Amino acid sequence: FKPVSVPNPLCMEIDFYRTDMADAAELVPGVKRLGSRTVSFTGHPEEVFRVQELVLYRLKYEM
């Protein structure tokens, strides 16, 4: 197997089902609003993973 090459910086976009989910995700530092239900974050791959986990964790307790 060849190792997978991950771009650095990595850009993550999340399209949520409801706008209030994007509202909650936007409160995380560094997360930018792209549309009514879409947010993005760009950074080092490990940082992007951590932010993704934080956004999903935050939604778990706010929704």
ChimeraX commands (.cxc) that place a marker at each C-alpha (Angstrom):
marker #1 position 0.00,0.00,0.00 radius 0.5
marker #1 position 1.14,3.52,-0.77 radius 0.5
marker #1 position 0.71,6.17,1.92 radius 0.5
marker #1 position -2.12,8.61,1.34 radius 0.5
marker #1 position -1.03,12.19,0.74 radius 0.5
marker #1 position -3.17,14.72,2.60 radius 0.5
marker #1 position -3.04,18.33,1.39 radius 0.5
marker #1 position -1.66,20.89,3.83 radius 0.5
marker #1 position -3.49,23.13,4.52 radius 0.5
marker #1 position -6.67,21.09,4.39 radius 0.5
marker #1 position -10.08,22.72,3.88 radius 0.5
marker #1 position -13.16,21.12,5.42 radius 0.5
marker #1 position -16.71,22.13,4.52 radius 0.5
marker #1 position -19.76,20.89,6.40 radius 0.5
marker #1 position -23.28,21.27,5.04 radius 0.5
marker #1 position -25.77,20.89,7.88 radius 0.5
marker #1 position -29.41,19.83,7.73 radius 0.5
marker #1 position -30.65,22.94,9.58 radius 0.5
marker #1 position -29.42,26.53,9.85 radius 0.5
marker #1 position -29.31,26.45,13.66 radius 0.5
marker #1 position -26.68,23.70,13.43 radius 0.5
marker #1 position -24.50,26.00,11.31 radius 0.5
marker #1 position -25.17,28.80,13.82 radius 0.5
marker #1 position -23.77,26.63,16.63 radius 0.5
marker #1 position -20.77,25.48,14.56 radius 0.5
marker #1 position -19.91,29.07,13.63 radius 0.5
marker #1 position -19.24,29.86,17.30 radius 0.5
marker #1 position -16.11,27.68,17.21 radius 0.5
marker #1 position -13.05,29.93,16.62 radius 0.5
marker #1 position -11.76,29.74,13.04 radius 0.5
marker #1 position -14.96,28.33,11.56 radius 0.5
marker #1 position -16.33,30.53,8.75 radius 0.5
marker #1 position -19.89,30.69,7.48 radius 0.5
marker #1 position -20.19,30.04,3.74 radius 0.5
marker #1 position -23.96,29.86,3.43 radius 0.5
marker #1 position -27.12,29.45,5.46 radius 0.5
marker #1 position -26.30,25.80,6.28 radius 0.5
marker #1 position -22.61,25.57,5.33 radius 0.5
marker #1 position -19.44,26.26,7.33 radius 0.5
marker #1 position -15.75,25.74,6.59 radius 0.5
marker #1 position -12.43,25.49,8.36 radius 0.5
marker #1 position -8.92,25.50,6.86 radius 0.5
marker #1 position -5.75,24.42,8.65 radius 0.5
marker #1 position -3.26,21.65,9.30 radius 0.5
marker #1 position -4.94,18.23,8.83 radius 0.5
marker #1 position -4.68,17.36,12.54 radius 0.5
marker #1 position -6.22,20.72,13.49 radius 0.5
marker #1 position -9.04,20.23,10.96 radius 0.5
marker #1 position -9.81,16.84,12.51 radius 0.5
marker #1 position -9.90,18.37,16.02 radius 0.5
marker #1 position -12.21,21.18,14.89 radius 0.5
marker #1 position -14.52,18.66,13.21 radius 0.5
marker #1 position -14.72,16.68,16.46 radius 0.5
marker #1 position -15.36,19.88,18.45 radius 0.5
marker #1 position -18.14,21.03,16.10 radius 0.5
marker #1 position -19.88,17.65,16.26 radius 0.5
marker #1 position -19.42,17.48,20.06 radius 0.5
marker #1 position -20.85,20.99,20.44 radius 0.5
marker #1 position -23.90,20.09,18.34 radius 0.5
marker #1 position -24.49,16.99,20.42 radius 0.5
marker #1 position -25.04,19.12,23.53 radius 0.5
marker #1 position -26.70,22.19,21.97 radius 0.5
marker #1 position -29.36,20.52,19.83 radius 0.5
marker link #1:1,2 radius 0.2
marker link #1:2,3 radius 0.2
marker link #1:3,4 radius 0.2
marker link #1:4,5 radius 0.2
marker link #1:5,6 radius 0.2
marker link #1:6,7 radius 0.2
marker link #1:7,8 radius 0.2
marker link #1:8,9 radius 0.2
marker link #1:9,10 radius 0.2
marker link #1:10,11 radius 0.2
marker link #1:11,12 radius 0.2
marker link #1:12,13 radius 0.2
marker link #1:13,14 radius 0.2
marker link #1:14,15 radius 0.2
marker link #1:15,16 radius 0.2
marker link #1:16,17 radius 0.2
marker link #1:17,18 radius 0.2
marker link #1:18,19 radius 0.2
marker link #1:19,20 radius 0.2
marker link #1:20,21 radius 0.2
marker link #1:21,22 radius 0.2
marker link #1:22,23 radius 0.2
marker link #1:23,24 radius 0.2
marker link #1:24,25 radius 0.2
marker link #1:25,26 radius 0.2
marker link #1:26,27 radius 0.2
marker link #1:27,28 radius 0.2
marker link #1:28,29 radius 0.2
marker link #1:29,30 radius 0.2
marker link #1:30,31 radius 0.2
marker link #1:31,32 radius 0.2
marker link #1:32,33 radius 0.2
marker link #1:33,34 radius 0.2
marker link #1:34,35 radius 0.2
marker link #1:35,36 radius 0.2
marker link #1:36,37 radius 0.2
marker link #1:37,38 radius 0.2
marker link #1:38,39 radius 0.2
marker link #1:39,40 radius 0.2
marker link #1:40,41 radius 0.2
marker link #1:41,42 radius 0.2
marker link #1:42,43 radius 0.2
marker link #1:43,44 radius 0.2
marker link #1:44,45 radius 0.2
marker link #1:45,46 radius 0.2
marker link #1:46,47 radius 0.2
marker link #1:47,48 radius 0.2
marker link #1:48,49 radius 0.2
marker link #1:49,50 radius 0.2
marker link #1:50,51 radius 0.2
marker link #1:51,52 radius 0.2
marker link #1:52,53 radius 0.2
marker link #1:53,54 radius 0.2
marker link #1:54,55 radius 0.2
marker link #1:55,56 radius 0.2
marker link #1:56,57 radius 0.2
marker link #1:57,58 radius 0.2
marker link #1:58,59 radius 0.2
marker link #1:59,60 radius 0.2
marker link #1:60,61 radius 0.2
marker link #1:61,62 radius 0.2
marker link #1:62,63 radius 0.2
view
